[in-house]
Amino acid sequence: MFVKRYYYWSWEDGLWDLLKKKHVEKGSTILVPDFYCQDVIDNIRLHGYIVSLYKLDQHFQIKKQALLGSLHRHHPAVVIVFHAAGIASTVIGKSSLIHKITKKALLIEDCVHQMLDPQTVKPVNERHFLMDSLRKVTPLYGSFLYGTKKGMQFTQTKNFLSWYTVRTTLLYLLFRLTLVAAYVVNKPTLAVFAHKRILKNHDDIVGDTDAHRGIWMIAWMSQWLNREALERVKREQVKQYEHMLHPLYTRASPFYRIGMKRSDHGKLHVYPVGMKGKADETLLSYLKKKNIVVWSKFTDSQWAKKRDVLFFPLGFHMNKEKIKKISKALLAWKNGAWKEEYVQNKAQSPHLLVRAAEMLLSF
């Protein structure tokens, strides 16, 4: 089956163009998982659509009958399946289920946490689409929308340059420069600041307006990404996380192992550690003091009302010693040993580079 793709400024830009060109009327229901970005949900509603949620289990999966039940209750025009943290949703492994969904709805695979290989993308039919986000998994910007040749028989938006694209570009460049600075000065807290402040400012803007196409040169550059090397590195790092954190996952532990297939290891965006309850701010503060980069993700989602998930980094900037440091800190927290080394210090002034970035953001 011939696959076609278009390149957009962001994932949401691609979504707005797809919904418009596939004639999904305002007021239609879009069904999304309950572990999802609230900003995207808010933007979908602001664009005139109704959002309904379907429940995922603690491993970000849903059983076939449960999903079919949600389809029967909500009658959506669009169903979004999310590969959270890069863990493949089992929904996509069942072609018969995909055919049932696409009889009455468009199916969109949200692959923002995966680095898609154009050579392996295979939509099941003309109502099945996949969308990635390069900036989530590479240094590049923008998103590809994939579909069959028949499904993509529409002209892509011609919107390109606007104040929206200028602002998001400047913020994204500042984000990337801050990440580089964090790596150079070995300051993980600066990387956390880059994500929580600079990237959040960027994400608050992106997708708020009409659809915009992406920069063709970046789309061209994406072909040179070394996917095999990155997947090889991630597989090895996930293996190290799994081995070192094995003692963490006991019945009495506040943490739990999130299930995934071995085939997911090389495609993960981050290594996820589940929490049986809400993440303690003291835990996050403790990890921060240990110079460990960590995110408690989608804390405002329905899924996270009574539990949380911690995202730990993967990639070329990581190594075995850094993973060992993370594992040691989590085990110390689980066993209570952290209390002996944790000293409540007065708030120190932010790092010089953090203050500089804050000054830039204030303009």
Backbone hydrogen bonds, N-H to C=O, Kabsch-Sander energy under -0.5 kcal/mol:
donor,donor_aa,acceptor,acceptor_aa,energy
4,K,147,G,-3.1
6,Y,145,L,-1.9
8,Y,143,S,-3.4
9,W,212,H,-2.4
14,G,10,S,-1.9
15,L,11,W,-1.9
16,W,12,E,-2.6
17,D,13,D,-1.8
18,L,14,G,-2.3
19,L,15,L,-2.7
20,K,16,W,-1.9
21,K,17,D,-2.6
22,K,18,L,-2.1
23,H,20,K,-1.2
24,V,19,L,-2.8
25,E,23,H,-0.9
27,G,48,G,-2.5
28,S,25,E,-1.8
30,I,50,I,-3.3
31,L,29,T,-0.5
31,L,78,V,-3.0
32,V,30,I,-0.5
32,V,52,S,-2.7
34,D,54,Y,-1.9
36,Y,34,D,-0.7
41,I,37,C,-1.9
42,D,38,Q,-2.8
43,N,39,D,-2.1
44,I,40,V,-2.4
45,R,41,I,-2.0
46,L,42,D,-2.4
47,H,43,N,-1.5
48,G,45,R,-1.9
49,Y,44,I,-1.8
50,I,28,S,-2.7
52,S,30,I,-2.0
52,S,50,I,-0.5
54,Y,32,V,-1.9
57,D,61,Q,-3.0
60,F,57,D,-2.0
67,L,63,K,-2.2
68,L,64,K,-2.5
69,G,65,Q,-2.1
70,S,66,A,-1.7
71,L,67,L,-2.2
72,H,68,L,-2.1
73,R,69,G,-2.0
74,H,70,S,-2.4
75,H,71,L,-2.0
77,A,29,T,-2.7
78,V,29,T,-1.5
79,V,106,L,-3.0
80,I,31,L,-3.1
81,V,79,V,-0.5
81,V,108,I,-2.6
83,H,110,D,-2.0
84,A,82,F,-1.3
86,G,83,H,-2.0
87,I,84,A,-2.4
88,A,86,G,-0.5
92,I,89,S,-1.0
93,G,90,T,-0.6
94,K,91,V,-1.5
95,S,93,G,-0.6
97,L,94,K,-0.6
98,I,94,K,-1.8
99,H,95,S,-2.3
100,K,96,S,-1.6
101,I,97,L,-2.4
102,T,98,I,-2.6
103,K,99,H,-0.6
103,K,100,K,-0.7
104,K,101,I,-1.1
105,A,101,I,-1.3
106,L,77,A,-2.6
107,L,127,R,-2.8
108,I,79,V,-2.9
108,I,106,L,-0.5
109,E,107,L,-0.5
109,E,129,F,-2.9
110,D,81,V,-3.4
110,D,108,I,-0.7
111,C,109,E,-1.0
111,C,131,M,-3.2
114,Q,111,C,-2.0
116,L,114,Q,-0.9
120,T,117,D,-2.4
121,V,117,D,-0.8
128,H,125,N,-1.6
129,F,107,L,-3.0
130,L,146,Y,-1.9
131,M,109,E,-2.4
132,D,144,F,-1.7
133,S,111,C,-0.5
134,L,142,G,-2.3
135,R,142,G,-0.6
136,K,133,S,-1.2
137,V,133,S,-0.8
137,V,134,L,-0.9
138,T,134,L,-2.4
143,S,8,Y,-2.2
145,L,6,Y,-2.7
146,Y,130,L,-3.4
146,Y,144,F,-0.5
147,G,4,K,-2.2
149,K,2,F,-1.6
152,M,148,T,-1.9
153,Q,150,K,-1.1
154,F,152,M,-2.3
166,V,162,S,-2.0
167,R,163,W,-2.7
168,T,164,Y,-2.1
169,T,165,T,-1.7
170,L,166,V,-2.3
171,L,167,R,-2.3
172,Y,168,T,-2.1
173,L,169,T,-2.5
174,L,170,L,-2.2
175,F,171,L,-2.2
176,R,172,Y,-2.5
177,L,173,L,-2.5
178,T,174,L,-2.2
179,L,175,F,-2.0
180,V,176,R,-2.2
181,A,177,L,-2.3
182,A,178,T,-2.3
183,Y,179,L,-1.9
184,V,180,V,-2.6
185,V,181,A,-2.6
186,N,183,Y,-0.5
187,K,182,A,-2.8
190,L,187,K,-1.5
191,A,187,K,-1.0
192,V,188,P,-2.0
193,F,189,T,-2.2
194,A,190,L,-2.1
195,H,191,A,-1.7
196,K,192,V,-3.0
197,R,193,F,-2.6
198,I,193,F,-1.0
199,L,194,A,-2.8
200,K,195,H,-0.7
201,N,197,R,-2.0
202,H,198,I,-1.9
203,D,199,L,-3.0
204,D,200,K,-2.0
205,I,201,N,-0.6
205,I,202,H,-1.2
206,V,202,H,-2.5
208,D,205,I,-1.9
213,R,159,N,-2.8
214,G,7,Y,-1.9
216,W,214,G,-0.5
218,I,215,I,-0.8
219,A,215,I,-1.6
220,W,216,W,-2.1
221,M,217,M,-2.3
222,S,218,I,-1.6
223,Q,220,W,-1.2
224,W,221,M,-2.0
225,L,222,S,-1.5
227,R,225,L,-1.6
230,L,226,N,-1.9
231,E,227,R,-2.7
232,R,228,E,-2.1
233,V,229,A,-2.2
234,K,230,L,-2.5
235,R,231,E,-2.4
236,E,232,R,-1.7
237,Q,233,V,-2.2
238,V,234,K,-3.0
239,K,235,R,-1.9
240,Q,236,E,-1.7
241,Y,237,Q,-2.7
242,E,238,V,-2.9
243,H,239,K,-2.1
244,M,240,Q,-2.8
245,L,241,Y,-2.6
246,H,243,H,-0.7
248,L,245,L,-1.6
249,Y,245,L,-0.8
249,Y,246,H,-0.9
250,T,248,L,-1.6
253,S,250,T,-1.0
256,Y,274,G,-2.3
258,I,272,P,-0.5
259,G,257,R,-0.6
264,D,261,K,-1.7
265,H,261,K,-0.6
265,H,262,R,-1.1
267,K,264,D,-1.8
268,L,264,D,-0.7
268,L,265,H,-0.8
269,H,85,A,-2.4
270,V,85,A,-1.0
271,Y,312,F,-3.1
273,V,310,L,-2.5
274,G,256,Y,-1.8
275,M,308,D,-2.8
276,K,254,P,-2.6
277,G,254,P,-0.5
283,L,280,D,-0.6
284,L,280,D,-1.9
285,S,281,E,-2.4
286,Y,282,T,-2.4
287,L,283,L,-2.6
288,K,284,L,-2.1
289,K,285,S,-2.3
290,K,286,Y,-1.2
291,N,288,K,-1.9
292,I,287,L,-2.3
294,V,292,I,-0.5
295,W,311,F,-1.5
297,K,295,W,-0.8
297,K,309,V,-1.7
299,T,296,S,-0.5
301,S,298,F,-1.8
302,Q,34,D,-0.5
303,W,34,D,-2.1
305,K,302,Q,-1.6
306,K,303,W,-0.5
308,D,275,M,-1.4
308,D,277,G,-0.5
310,L,273,V,-3.0
311,F,295,W,-3.1
312,F,271,Y,-2.3
312,F,310,L,-0.6
318,M,315,G,-1.7
323,I,319,N,-1.9
324,K,320,K,-2.3
325,K,321,E,-1.9
326,I,322,K,-2.0
327,S,323,I,-2.6
328,K,324,K,-2.5
329,A,325,K,-2.0
330,L,326,I,-2.3
331,L,327,S,-2.4
332,A,328,K,-2.1
333,W,329,A,-1.9
334,K,330,L,-2.5
335,N,331,L,-2.3
336,G,332,A,-0.7
336,G,333,W,-0.7
337,A,332,A,-1.1
338,W,332,A,-1.6
339,K,336,G,-1.1
340,E,337,A,-1.1
341,E,337,A,-0.7
341,E,338,W,-0.6
342,Y,338,W,-1.9
343,V,341,E,-0.6
345,N,343,V,-1.0
354,V,351,H,-0.6
355,R,351,H,-2.2
356,A,352,L,-2.0
357,A,353,L,-2.1
358,E,354,V,-2.4
359,M,355,R,-2.0
360,L,356,A,-1.9
361,L,357,A,-2.1
362,S,358,E,-1.2
363,F,359,M,-0.5
363,F,360,L,-1.0
